[in-house]
Amino acid sequence: MAHIPDGLLSAPVLVGGGLLAAAGVALGLHRLDERMIPRTALLAAAFFAGSLVAVPVGPSSVHLLLAGLMGVMLGTATFLAVLVALLLQALLFGFGGLTTLGVNTVNIALPGVLCGLALGPLIRATARPSVRLAAGALAGGLAVLGTGGLVALSLWLSSSAYTPAARVVIATYLPLALVEAFITASIIAFLARVQPGALRPAAP
């Protein structure tokens, strides 16, 4: 349920999410090197495709986010990749909503950016594959848990009636965090061997 649909969130949450998303996108554009555009587009496409496949978990459903991977590889440009993918999904398939576009962008992109800032330097600097693998797994798993927490917070701030739903959302993201930890660690380990420059959120 990372794609919160229209009509659920309160106006203050929508406005606050929109402002935060605008700030993140502006920062991403400011720091975006033109040589990074293909990588940003590629990861936006991967997120777009991956999040179309939803797996039912209890009363909700989950899908791949890849936010931790984007945070490591793109940095603040993660906001751009997520925004474009979410906008296309809303327009083409009705996933999420247009009024919640800002909130959904922040909920998915912000944890990824923060994980990239915190763990990216270790991933790029270490010479030990086991440390890189563990850091990649943490980036992938923590980004998912961060998204689950922000989705739950968005619902709770909008109405106390959503408190049970917010708890369910957090619970459904636990198995996804494990899956994303494995996928992110595997991709990072592979890129470290064949294309280490891809793990830097700036073109060489």
Secondary structure, 3 states (H helix, E strand, C coil): CCCCCCCCCCHHHHHHHHHHHHHHHHHHHHHCCHHHHHHHHHHHHHHHHHCCCCEEECCEEECCCCHHHHHHHHHHHHHHHHHHHHHHHHHHHCCCCCCCHHHHHHHHHHHHHHHHHHHHHHHHHCCCHHHHHHHHHHHHHHHHHHHHHHHHHHHHHHCHHHHHHHHHHHHHHHHHHHHHHHHHHHHHHHHHHHCHHHHCCCCC
